[in-house]
Amino acid sequence: MNNQKQQKPTLTGQRFKTRKRDEKERFDPTQFQESIVQGLNQTGTDLEAVAKFLDASGAKLDYRRYAETLFDILVAGGMLAPGGTLSDDMTRTEYCLFTAQEDLETMQAYAQVFNKLIRRYKYLEKGFEEEIKKLLLFLKGFTESERNKLAMLTGILLANGSISASILNSLFNENLVKEGVSAAFAVKLFKSWINEKDINSVAGSLRKVGMDNRLMELFPANKRSCEHFSKYFTDAGLKELSDFARNQQSIGARKELQKELQEQMSRGDPLKEIIAFTREEMKKANLSEQAMISIIWTSVMSSVEWNKKEELVTEQAIKHLKQYSPLLKAFTSQGLSELSLLLKIQEYCYDNIHFMKAFQKIVVLLYKADVLSEEAILKWYTEAHLAKGKSVFLEQMKKFVEWLKNAEEEGAEPKTWLQVLCLEDANYS
């Protein structure tokens, strides 16, 4: 019997040390904040020195990881807690946007600091936009003066393209809207934006991100009217913004009306009902007859699926327009309305290549249906036509126009001369 103790097996192998780069670094903005605050305290109110300090610090400090902390400090002097209050246990500086002078010149200088920083460190661009969105949601936590400074800065940044107008979505927050914070902030913002650019530039930026039709949302639902919006911003010295919003609402109303007309036609509603509805909407929206006939033409031409073959589409168009000629006639009681319709027809035939050869036949049909007068056709031919397809359409109309002129000179009723015109190839009956 073996009395020796049996040796326990042991694990052998090499122990590997974890590489430093593989260790997950703990998120701790304290040291980062202290470094930024110290630098800002040294540079003070000299914004040129601030810009140089931020430029140099990017090589030593982790801007990518602590972007939110960086922007919080530059705007509010320290890290912001939810709601917009400064974190008590963190170092802060008195040299920031919120403690600066409340004037446009100072805000322009601050905008330059942010622009230089983001141009130098492109990866901060997205983080900066997210910061602005966050700050707008925190507006209630800031003083009126702080909100004013932030509004001016935001307007300048929007004007120079540093941030997208999509950040305005934060202003539609229900609580901010309800307490009037959003509208008051928007006044300062748009004033500085228009001061840097103009209303056309502002309108273009808003359209680009689909904000052009949402400005009414700056007000609570019970005040969301064109009249209230117009008065509020006009009284605040922003008449151009009021006019823009009014125009946008008018465009929106026209689109809705066009859509409704199109649906009525597609359903085959009686023409009398369509005409009555259109008159009522025209009065309600305060639209001119010229504007109305353009909407009707677009609705008529959009309510049918057109044949792709050029030789068949003309016949289809004549049949379709003959059906709706009473509707067109009801809204062409003025010479200007007739001209507006002629220009819409010219534009449509040019933009839709299958209709290029149909222009003359459409005009003659509407002439026979008393929608278009000889005076309107002659004026269009001699001076009021568009440049689009001019040579093609004038050539098409040449024979008809000569015939109209001859009929006028001989004192005959032009419509009795239709058999003289060699248009037998068209089916007008």
C-alpha positions as CSV (number, residue, x, y, z in Angstrom):
1,M,0.0,0.0,0.0
2,N,1.3,3.3,-1.1
3,N,1.2,5.8,1.9
4,Q,2.5,8.7,-0.2
5,K,0.0,11.6,-0.6
6,Q,-1.3,11.8,-4.2
7,Q,-0.3,15.1,-5.7
8,K,-3.2,17.3,-6.9
9,P,-3.2,18.3,-10.5
10,T,-2.3,21.9,-11.2
11,L,-3.2,24.2,-14.1
12,T,-0.2,25.3,-16.1
13,G,-0.1,28.1,-18.7
14,Q,0.8,31.6,-19.3
15,R,-1.1,34.6,-17.8
16,F,-1.8,37.4,-20.2
17,K,-2.1,40.9,-18.9
18,T,-5.1,42.9,-20.2
19,R,-3.9,45.6,-22.6
20,K,-4.7,49.1,-21.4
21,R,-6.3,50.0,-24.7
22,D,-8.7,47.0,-24.3
23,E,-9.9,48.2,-20.9
24,K,-13.2,50.1,-21.1
25,E,-12.6,53.6,-19.9
26,R,-15.1,54.8,-17.2
27,F,-17.1,57.9,-18.2
28,D,-16.0,60.6,-15.8
29,P,-16.3,64.1,-17.0
30,T,-15.0,65.7,-13.7
31,Q,-11.4,66.0,-14.8
32,F,-12.4,67.2,-18.3
33,Q,-14.7,69.8,-16.8
34,E,-12.0,71.1,-14.5
35,S,-9.5,71.5,-17.4
36,I,-12.0,73.4,-19.5
37,V,-13.2,75.6,-16.6
38,Q,-9.6,76.4,-15.7
39,G,-8.8,77.4,-19.2
40,L,-11.9,79.6,-19.5
41,N,-11.1,81.3,-16.2
42,Q,-7.7,82.2,-17.5
43,T,-8.9,83.5,-20.9
44,G,-11.8,85.4,-19.3
45,T,-13.9,87.6,-21.6
46,D,-11.3,87.6,-24.4
47,L,-13.2,85.4,-26.9
48,E,-10.2,85.3,-29.3
49,A,-8.2,83.7,-26.5
50,V,-11.1,81.4,-25.7
51,A,-11.1,80.2,-29.4
52,K,-7.4,79.6,-29.3
53,F,-7.6,77.7,-26.0
54,L,-10.3,75.4,-27.3
55,D,-8.4,74.8,-30.5
56,A,-5.3,73.7,-28.6
57,S,-7.1,71.7,-26.0
58,G,-8.7,69.4,-28.5
59,A,-5.3,67.7,-29.0
60,K,-5.1,66.9,-25.3
61,L,-8.7,66.5,-24.1
62,D,-11.3,64.0,-25.3
63,Y,-13.8,66.3,-27.0
64,R,-15.4,63.3,-28.8
65,R,-16.3,61.6,-25.5
66,Y,-17.2,64.7,-23.5
67,A,-18.8,66.8,-26.2
68,E,-22.0,67.4,-24.2
69,T,-20.0,68.5,-21.2
70,L,-17.9,70.9,-23.3
71,F,-21.0,72.6,-24.8
72,D,-22.8,72.8,-21.4
73,I,-19.8,74.6,-20.0
74,L,-19.4,77.0,-22.9
75,V,-23.1,77.9,-22.8
76,A,-24.0,77.7,-19.0
77,G,-20.7,77.7,-17.2
78,G,-21.0,74.1,-16.0
79,M,-22.7,70.7,-16.5
80,L,-26.4,70.9,-16.8
81,A,-28.7,68.6,-14.8
82,P,-32.1,67.6,-16.4
83,G,-34.3,70.6,-16.6
84,G,-31.5,73.1,-17.2
85,T,-30.2,73.7,-13.7
86,L,-26.4,73.6,-13.0
87,S,-25.0,70.5,-11.2
88,D,-24.1,71.6,-7.7
89,D,-21.2,69.3,-7.2
90,M,-19.3,70.4,-10.2
91,T,-16.7,73.1,-10.9
92,R,-18.1,76.0,-12.9
93,T,-16.9,79.2,-14.6
94,E,-18.3,82.7,-14.7
95,Y,-17.1,83.1,-18.3
96,C,-19.8,81.6,-20.6
97,L,-22.6,82.6,-22.9
98,F,-25.2,83.0,-20.1
99,T,-23.0,85.5,-18.2
100,A,-22.0,87.5,-21.3
101,Q,-23.6,90.8,-22.3
102,E,-27.1,90.6,-23.8
103,D,-26.5,92.2,-27.2
104,L,-26.2,91.0,-30.8
105,E,-22.6,91.9,-31.2
106,T,-21.5,89.7,-28.3
107,M,-23.7,86.8,-29.5
108,Q,-22.1,87.1,-33.0
109,A,-18.7,86.9,-31.3
110,Y,-19.8,83.7,-29.4
111,A,-21.1,82.2,-32.6
112,Q,-17.6,82.7,-34.1
113,V,-16.2,80.7,-31.2
114,F,-18.5,77.8,-31.9
115,N,-18.0,78.0,-35.6
116,K,-14.2,77.9,-35.3
117,L,-14.4,75.0,-32.8
118,I,-16.6,72.9,-35.1
119,R,-14.6,73.7,-38.2
120,R,-11.5,72.5,-36.4
121,Y,-13.1,69.4,-35.0
122,K,-15.8,68.3,-37.5
123,Y,-16.9,65.4,-35.4
124,L,-18.4,67.8,-32.9
125,E,-21.0,69.0,-35.5
126,K,-23.7,66.4,-34.7
127,G,-23.1,66.7,-31.0
128,F,-23.5,70.5,-31.1
129,E,-26.8,70.2,-32.9
130,E,-28.0,67.7,-30.3
131,E,-26.9,70.2,-27.6
132,I,-28.9,73.0,-29.1
133,K,-32.0,70.7,-29.3
134,K,-31.5,69.8,-25.6
135,L,-31.0,73.4,-24.5
136,L,-34.3,74.4,-26.2
137,L,-36.1,71.8,-24.3
138,F,-34.6,73.2,-21.1
139,L,-35.8,76.8,-21.7
140,K,-38.1,76.9,-18.7
141,G,-35.1,76.2,-16.5
142,F,-33.2,79.4,-17.7
143,T,-33.8,83.0,-16.8
144,E,-35.4,85.4,-19.4
145,S,-31.9,86.9,-20.1
146,E,-30.4,83.5,-20.6
147,R,-33.2,82.6,-23.0
148,N,-32.7,85.8,-24.9
149,K,-29.0,85.2,-25.4
150,L,-29.6,81.6,-26.5
151,A,-32.3,82.7,-28.9
152,M,-30.0,85.3,-30.5
153,L,-27.1,82.8,-30.7
154,T,-29.4,80.2,-32.3
155,G,-30.7,82.6,-34.9
156,I,-27.1,83.5,-35.9
157,L,-26.0,79.9,-36.1
158,L,-29.1,79.1,-38.2
159,A,-28.2,82.0,-40.5
160,N,-24.6,80.8,-41.1
161,G,-25.7,77.2,-41.6
162,S,-23.9,75.8,-38.5
163,I,-27.1,74.0,-37.4
164,S,-30.2,72.8,-39.2
165,A,-33.6,74.4,-38.8
166,S,-34.8,71.0,-37.7
167,I,-33.7,72.0,-34.2
168,L,-36.8,74.2,-34.0
169,N,-38.8,71.0,-33.5
170,S,-37.9,71.3,-29.8
171,L,-39.9,74.5,-29.6
172,F,-43.1,72.6,-30.3
173,N,-42.8,70.9,-26.9
174,E,-46.3,71.1,-25.3
175,N,-45.1,72.6,-22.0
176,L,-43.0,75.3,-23.7
177,V,-45.9,76.2,-26.0
178,K,-48.5,76.2,-23.3
179,E,-46.6,78.8,-21.2
180,G,-45.7,81.1,-24.1
181,V,-42.0,80.3,-23.8
182,S,-41.7,79.0,-27.4
183,A,-43.3,82.1,-29.0
184,A,-41.3,84.6,-27.0
185,F,-38.1,82.7,-27.8
186,A,-39.0,82.5,-31.5
187,V,-39.3,86.3,-31.7
188,K,-35.7,86.8,-30.6
189,L,-34.5,83.9,-32.7
190,F,-36.1,85.0,-35.9
191,K,-35.0,88.7,-35.4
192,S,-31.4,87.7,-35.2
193,W,-31.7,85.2,-38.1
194,I,-33.4,87.8,-40.4
195,N,-30.8,90.4,-39.3
196,E,-28.0,88.1,-40.5
197,K,-29.8,87.0,-43.7
198,D,-33.3,87.9,-45.0
199,I,-36.8,86.4,-45.0
200,N,-36.1,84.5,-48.3
201,S,-33.1,82.7,-46.8
202,V,-35.1,81.9,-43.6
203,A,-38.0,80.6,-45.8
204,G,-35.6,78.4,-47.8
205,S,-34.1,76.9,-44.7
206,L,-37.5,76.2,-43.2
207,R,-38.8,74.5,-46.4
208,K,-35.7,72.3,-46.6
209,V,-36.7,70.6,-43.4
210,G,-40.5,70.8,-43.7
211,M,-40.8,73.5,-41.0
212,D,-42.4,76.1,-43.2
213,N,-45.9,74.9,-42.5
214,R,-45.4,74.3,-38.7
215,L,-44.8,77.8,-37.3
216,M,-48.4,78.0,-36.0
217,E,-47.5,75.2,-33.6
218,L,-45.5,77.8,-31.6
219,F,-48.9,78.7,-30.1
220,P,-51.5,76.6,-28.1
221,A,-54.3,75.0,-30.1
222,N,-56.8,77.6,-29.1
223,K,-54.6,80.4,-30.5
224,R,-53.3,78.6,-33.6
225,S,-54.8,80.9,-36.2
226,C,-53.3,83.0,-38.9
227,E,-54.8,86.2,-37.4
228,H,-53.2,85.5,-34.0
229,F,-49.8,84.6,-35.5
230,S,-49.8,87.7,-37.7
231,K,-50.7,90.1,-34.9
232,Y,-48.2,88.5,-32.4
233,F,-45.2,88.7,-34.7
234,T,-46.2,92.0,-36.4
235,D,-46.5,93.6,-33.0
236,A,-43.0,92.2,-32.2
237,G,-41.6,93.9,-35.3
238,L,-41.5,90.7,-37.5
239,K,-44.1,91.6,-40.2
240,E,-42.1,89.7,-42.9
241,L,-42.4,86.5,-40.8
242,S,-46.2,87.2,-40.5
243,D,-46.5,87.7,-44.2
244,F,-44.5,84.5,-44.9
245,A,-46.8,82.4,-42.5
246,R,-49.9,83.9,-44.1
247,N,-48.6,83.0,-47.5
248,Q,-47.8,79.5,-46.4
249,Q,-51.2,79.0,-44.9
250,S,-52.8,80.2,-48.2
251,I,-50.6,77.7,-50.1
252,G,-51.7,74.9,-47.7
253,A,-55.4,75.9,-48.1
254,R,-55.0,75.8,-51.9
255,K,-53.4,72.3,-51.8
256,E,-56.2,71.0,-49.7
257,L,-58.8,72.6,-52.0
258,Q,-57.1,71.1,-55.0
259,K,-57.1,67.7,-53.4
260,E,-60.7,67.9,-52.5
261,L,-61.8,69.0,-56.0
262,Q,-59.7,66.1,-57.5
263,E,-61.5,63.6,-55.2
264,Q,-64.9,65.0,-56.1
265,M,-64.2,64.7,-59.8
266,S,-62.8,61.1,-59.3
267,R,-66.0,60.2,-57.6
268,G,-68.0,61.7,-60.4
269,D,-69.9,64.2,-58.2
270,P,-72.5,66.4,-60.2
271,L,-70.9,69.5,-61.7
272,K,-73.5,71.8,-60.0
273,E,-72.3,70.6,-56.6
274,I,-68.6,71.0,-57.5
275,I,-69.2,74.5,-58.8
276,A,-71.2,75.5,-55.6
277,F,-68.5,74.0,-53.4
278,T,-65.7,75.7,-55.3
279,R,-67.5,79.1,-55.0
280,E,-67.9,78.7,-51.3
281,E,-64.3,77.7,-50.8
282,M,-63.0,80.5,-53.0
283,K,-64.9,83.1,-50.8
284,K,-63.8,81.4,-47.6
285,A,-60.1,81.5,-48.6
286,N,-60.4,84.9,-50.1
287,L,-59.0,83.7,-53.5
288,S,-59.1,85.6,-56.7
289,E,-60.7,84.1,-59.8
290,Q,-57.3,83.9,-61.4
291,A,-56.0,81.8,-58.5
292,M,-59.1,79.7,-58.5
293,I,-59.0,78.8,-62.2
294,S,-55.4,77.6,-61.8
295,I,-56.4,75.3,-59.0
296,I,-59.4,74.0,-61.0
297,W,-57.2,73.3,-64.1
298,T,-54.7,71.3,-62.0
299,S,-57.5,69.4,-60.3
300,V,-59.2,68.6,-63.6
301,M,-56.0,67.4,-65.2
302,S,-55.0,65.3,-62.1
303,S,-58.3,63.5,-61.7
304,V,-57.7,61.1,-64.6
305,E,-55.1,58.5,-65.6
306,W,-53.7,59.7,-68.9
307,N,-52.9,57.4,-71.8
308,K,-49.1,57.1,-72.5
309,K,-49.6,57.2,-76.3
310,E,-49.4,60.6,-77.8
311,E,-52.0,59.8,-80.6
312,L,-54.5,58.7,-78.0
313,V,-54.0,61.2,-75.2
314,T,-55.3,64.2,-77.3
315,E,-58.6,62.4,-77.9
316,Q,-58.8,61.5,-74.2
317,A,-58.0,65.1,-73.1
318,I,-60.7,66.6,-75.5
319,K,-63.3,64.2,-74.1
320,H,-62.3,64.9,-70.5
321,L,-62.1,68.7,-70.9
322,K,-65.4,68.9,-72.7
323,Q,-67.0,67.2,-69.7
324,Y,-65.6,69.8,-67.3
325,S,-65.8,72.9,-69.5
326,P,-68.9,74.2,-67.6
327,L,-66.7,74.2,-64.4
328,L,-63.9,76.1,-66.2
329,K,-66.4,78.5,-67.7
330,A,-67.9,79.3,-64.2
331,F,-64.5,80.7,-63.1
332,T,-63.4,82.6,-66.2
333,S,-65.7,85.6,-66.1
334,Q,-62.7,88.0,-66.3
335,G,-60.1,88.5,-69.1
336,L,-57.3,88.0,-66.6
337,S,-58.8,84.6,-65.5
338,E,-58.9,83.5,-69.2
339,L,-55.3,84.5,-69.6
340,S,-54.3,82.6,-66.4
341,L,-56.0,79.5,-67.8
342,L,-54.2,79.8,-71.1
343,L,-50.9,80.1,-69.4
344,K,-51.7,77.0,-67.2
345,I,-52.6,75.1,-70.4
346,Q,-49.4,76.2,-72.1
347,E,-47.3,75.2,-69.0
348,Y,-49.1,71.9,-68.7
349,C,-48.6,70.9,-72.4
350,Y,-44.9,71.9,-72.2
351,D,-44.2,70.0,-68.9
352,N,-46.1,66.9,-70.1
353,I,-44.5,65.9,-73.4
354,H,-47.4,63.7,-74.6
355,F,-49.6,66.9,-74.7
356,M,-47.2,69.0,-76.8
357,K,-49.3,68.5,-80.0
358,A,-52.6,68.8,-78.1
359,F,-52.3,72.5,-77.2
360,Q,-54.2,74.0,-80.1
361,K,-57.0,71.4,-80.0
362,I,-57.5,72.1,-76.3
363,V,-57.6,75.9,-76.8
364,V,-60.1,75.5,-79.8
365,L,-62.3,73.2,-77.7
366,L,-62.4,75.8,-74.8
367,Y,-63.1,78.6,-77.3
368,K,-66.1,76.7,-78.7
369,A,-67.3,76.0,-75.1
370,D,-67.2,79.8,-74.4
371,V,-64.5,79.3,-71.7
372,L,-61.9,81.3,-73.7
373,S,-62.7,84.5,-75.7
374,E,-61.0,85.5,-79.0
375,E,-59.7,88.6,-77.1
376,A,-57.9,86.5,-74.6
377,I,-56.5,84.1,-77.2
378,L,-55.2,87.0,-79.3
379,K,-53.6,88.7,-76.3
380,W,-51.9,85.5,-75.3
381,Y,-50.6,85.0,-78.9
382,T,-49.3,88.5,-79.4
383,E,-47.8,89.4,-76.0
384,A,-48.9,87.3,-72.9
385,H,-47.5,83.8,-73.7
386,L,-44.8,82.1,-71.7
387,A,-41.3,81.3,-73.0
388,K,-42.0,77.5,-72.4
389,G,-42.5,75.9,-75.8
390,K,-43.2,79.3,-77.3
391,S,-42.1,78.5,-80.9
392,V,-44.0,75.2,-81.0
393,F,-47.3,76.6,-79.5
394,L,-47.3,79.8,-81.5
395,E,-46.8,77.8,-84.7
396,Q,-49.7,75.5,-83.7
397,M,-51.9,78.5,-83.1
398,K,-50.9,80.6,-86.2
399,K,-53.7,79.4,-88.5
400,F,-56.4,79.7,-85.9
401,V,-55.2,83.2,-84.8
402,E,-55.2,84.4,-88.5
403,W,-58.7,83.0,-88.9
404,L,-59.8,84.9,-85.7
405,K,-58.3,88.2,-87.0
406,N,-60.0,87.8,-90.4
407,A,-63.3,87.1,-88.8
408,E,-63.0,90.1,-86.6
409,E,-62.0,92.4,-89.5
410,E,-65.0,91.2,-91.6
411,G,-67.3,91.8,-88.7
412,A,-68.5,88.2,-88.6
413,E,-69.2,86.2,-85.4
414,P,-65.9,84.2,-85.1
415,K,-67.7,81.0,-84.1
416,T,-69.6,80.9,-87.4
417,W,-66.2,80.6,-89.1
418,L,-65.2,77.4,-87.5
419,Q,-66.0,75.4,-90.6
420,V,-63.5,77.5,-92.5
421,L,-60.7,76.4,-90.2
422,C,-59.0,73.2,-91.4
423,L,-59.2,71.3,-88.1
424,E,-61.2,68.3,-89.4
425,D,-58.7,66.0,-87.9
426,A,-59.8,66.9,-84.4
427,N,-63.0,65.5,-82.9
428,Y,-64.6,68.5,-81.2
429,S,-68.2,67.4,-81.3
